[in-house]
Amino acid sequence: MTTNPWVDIVDEIGPGFSEGVAERDANDVFAADHYAVLKQRGLITALIPEKFGGGGASHGDMCAILRRLGRYDPAIALSLSMHQHLLAAQCFKHRQGATPPIFAKVASKNLVLVSTGARDWLQSNGTLVAVDGGYKLNARKAFASGCPAGDVAVTSAQYLHPTEGWQVLHFPVAMSAPGVRLELDWKAHGMRATGSNTVVFDDVFVPEASVALTRPRDAFHPVWSIVLTVALPLICSAYVGLAERAAEVALGHANRRSGSTTTQWSVGEMTSDLILAQTCVGELERLANNYDFTPSLELSSRVLALKTHTVEAVQRVCDKAVEAAGGPGFYRGAGLERMLRDARAGHFHPLPRKAQLLFSGRQALGLEPVEFL
């Protein structure tokens, strides 16, 4: 048992989650049944303040939850991080004095939120057309992790305002709304069990009252500084948990050849990169500071750079884990091959490395961020 009761819950349910991980990966199966357990143990609503019916977990607590869960089932840890980072952004607003209505809704019904953030950057994608009382939405949002278990999609789309020009509107949409469907197209290299299918919106009605944010289409809005700062520590925590497990598995094999200098070298490289990944994710968590931070472009640049360093270190850990384990590590049964593939998914979370370098370079030069192509 740890000193963190939230992590203790993960250690109780984790062994059950780890059963069948290889089979789910091999068959692109999303572990929807695990979400019933997450709900029953209070992990879906953990971040919501207690006065709204949640568990009152801190941002740091959630990082620890996802990091530990990543050791048992990295795909579930990653999909859960997408739900949690949407709540974390609302927790930041609550710290500023707001009372987000989503808290009570999620807490009362154990709702699962679906992020379409990979397709919601500066320009977003999809279109909105004004109709009586709201808009009609048409869009395709890929990489929507956890969507088979989702209740509400948190998304955005472009709207051509008749006088103000192109805007991006952000809003929630019930996954059960008419015109919402999933394309079961998540056949990926890694993180195959995250259920990151494409969500399709065909003429979906979005009430005017549902619009939570309107921003210029091509400009960087301060909301991104909030989202990046609270989201990336959570997402990266799942990957660091994966790396920690890969190192453990590799050491189990490497210990049989501990007298080999090449094994010692490989283990040393793996260990050094694991320390780097752990240090970077710790700094990400520190910058989020349990929602006590001032959003800025400089902070966003730092957070994005740390994300790049974290996921690249995780990838190297998994690569060196296969090497350190020797021949046994090359067999799928060892699990390291799957972990190596899963680690590569980290690149695709906003922002990918070259887009991050562009962002950080422009920020350092006093230039505004631009859409990456």
URZI-V405404 format. One record per residue. RES is the residue in one small letter. BURIAL is I if it has 16 or more other ideal C-beta (glycine too) atoms within 10 Angstrom, else O. Layout:
RES/BURIAL
RES/BURIAL
//
This chain:
m/O
t/O
t/O
n/I
p/O
w/I
v/I
d/O
i/I
v/I
d/O
e/O
i/I
g/I
p/O
g/O
f/I
s/I
e/O
g/O
v/I
a/I
e/O
r/I
d/I
a/O
n/O
d/I
v/O
f/I
a/I
a/O
d/O
h/I
y/I
a/O
v/I
l/I
k/I
q/O
r/O
g/O
l/I
i/I
t/I
a/I
l/I
i/I
p/I
e/O
k/O
f/I
g/O
g/I
g/I
g/O
a/I
s/O
h/I
g/I
d/I
m/I
c/I
a/I
i/I
l/I
r/I
r/I
l/I
g/I
r/I
y/I
d/I
p/I
a/I
i/I
a/I
l/I
s/I
l/I
s/I
m/I
h/I
q/I
h/I
l/I
l/I
a/I
a/I
q/I
c/I
f/I
k/O
h/I
r/O
q/O
g/O
a/O
t/O
p/I
p/O
i/I
f/I
a/O
k/I
v/I
a/I
s/O
k/O
n/I
l/I
v/I
l/I
v/I
s/I
t/I
g/I
a/I
r/I
d/I
w/I
l/I
q/O
s/I
n/I
g/I
t/O
l/I
v/O
a/O
v/O
d/O
g/O
g/I
y/I
k/I
l/I
n/O
a/I
r/O
k/I
a/I
f/I
a/I
s/I
g/I
c/I
p/I
a/I
g/I
d/I
v/I
a/I
v/I
t/I
s/I
a/I
q/I
y/I
l/O
h/O
p/O
t/O
e/O
g/O
w/O
q/I
v/I
l/I
h/I
f/I
p/I
v/I
a/O
m/I
s/O
a/O
p/O
g/O
v/I
r/O
l/I
e/O
l/O
d/O
w/I
k/O
a/I
h/O
g/I
m/I
r/I
a/I
t/I
g/I
s/I
n/I
t/I
v/I
v/I
f/I
d/O
d/O
v/I
f/I
v/I
p/O
e/O
a/O
s/O
v/I
a/I
l/O
t/O
r/I
p/O
r/I
d/O
a/O
f/I
h/O
p/O
v/O
w/I
s/I
i/I
v/I
l/I
t/I
v/I
a/I
l/I
p/I
l/I
i/I
c/I
s/I
a/I
y/I
v/I
g/I
l/I
a/I
e/I
r/I
a/I
a/I
e/O
v/I
a/I
l/I
g/O
h/I
a/I
n/O
r/O
r/O
s/O
g/O
s/O
t/O
t/O
t/I
q/O
w/O
s/I
v/I
g/O
e/I
m/I
t/I
s/O
d/I
l/I
i/O
l/I
a/I
q/I
t/O
c/I
v/I
g/I
e/I
l/I
e/I
r/O
l/I
a/I
n/O
n/I
y/I
d/O
f/I
t/O
p/I
s/O
l/I
e/O
l/I
s/I
s/I
r/I
v/I
l/I
a/I
l/I
k/I
t/I
h/I
t/I
v/I
e/I
a/I
v/I
q/I
r/I
v/I
c/I
d/I
k/I
a/I
v/I
e/I
a/I
a/I
g/I
g/O
p/I
g/I
f/O
y/O
r/O
g/O
a/I
g/I
l/I
e/I
r/I
m/I
l/I
r/I
d/I
a/I
r/I
a/I
g/I
h/O
f/O
h/I
p/I
l/I
p/I
r/I
k/O
a/I
q/I
l/O
l/I
f/I
s/I
g/O
r/I
q/I
a/O
l/O
g/O
l/O
e/O
p/I
v/O
e/O
f/I
l/O
//
